[in-house]
Amino acid sequence: MSTPAPTEGDGVISLSPVESPMSNPADISPNVANLLITESAGSLQASNRNSRGVFDAVMGALAGTVQTNFAEVGVLEGRSVSGVLGTPLASPTVKTA
């Protein structure tokens, strides 16, 4: 079988298959193949479960922080709230004399 030589600049790369003694697929028993697939699926499920656990912990911490930030009034917020609440509700007066 002859493979045509590649031509420069035609935009196509042609690769010919290389025969190798290692190119034959591995012949494993159905039991071993089933065990490998089962173990891989179990590892994926365990990884997903661990990732969900970390996500739940982080989201719980964020929710707690947000709740604490809304519940506590800081020094600056307290001064501004007291200034607003301390403002009289009467209309401004004009100084005469």
N, C-alpha and C positions, 0 to 999 in steps of 0.2 A: 504494500500500500504506500503510495507516494503522497506526500503532503506538499501542496504548492508553497513556494517560498513567499514569505510576507512581503508586501510592497509598501515602501515608505510613503506616507502621506495620503493613503486611501481612507484613513479613519476607521479601519477595521483591524482588530487584532485576532488572529487565528491561533489557537493553541491546540496542539495535537495531544491526544491522550498518551500518557507514559505508562508502559506496562511495568509493574513493580510486584515483587513477590508479596508485599504487604498490602496490596490493593484488594485482596480477597476479604470478604466480610468475616467477622469472627463467628464461629459456630458455637453458640452457647445453648444450654438446655432450656426448654420452656420454663422450668422451675426457677432457674437462675434469672432469666429475663423477667419473670413475674416478680421475683423478690426485689430486683433492682427498681422496677417501676413502682412497686408498693412503697419501698423505702424513699424514693424520690418524692412521691406524692405526700407521704407523711412529713418529710422535711419541709416541703412547701407549706403545708397546713400549719406546722409548728411555727414557722417563721411568720406567717400571717397572723397567727394568734398572738405571738410576742409583740409584733408591730402594733396590733390593735390595743394591747395592754398599755404600751408606752404612750400611744395616742390618747387613750382615755385618761391616763395619769396627768399628762401635760394639759389637756383640756380642762380637767378638774382644777388644776393649779391656776390656770388662767381665769377660770370663772370665779374662783375664790378671790383672786387679786382684784378683779373688776368689782366684785361685790364689796370688798373692803374699801376700795377707793371711793365708791359711791356712798358708803355708810359713814365714813369718817370725813369730817370737815377739817381741812388743814388751816394753818395760821392765816394764810393770805385769803382763803375763801371766807373764813370766819370774820376777818376785818371788813371785807367788802359786804358781806351779808349784814353785819351789824350797822355799817354805814347806810345801807339802803333802808333797813328797818328803822333806823334812828332818824331818818329824814321826816320832817313834819309834813303832814298832808295838807296844811293850809296853803293858800295862795301866797305868793311873795308880797311883801309889804313895800311900800314906797316911803322912804324917809323924807319927812317934811321938816323944814327948819334947820 
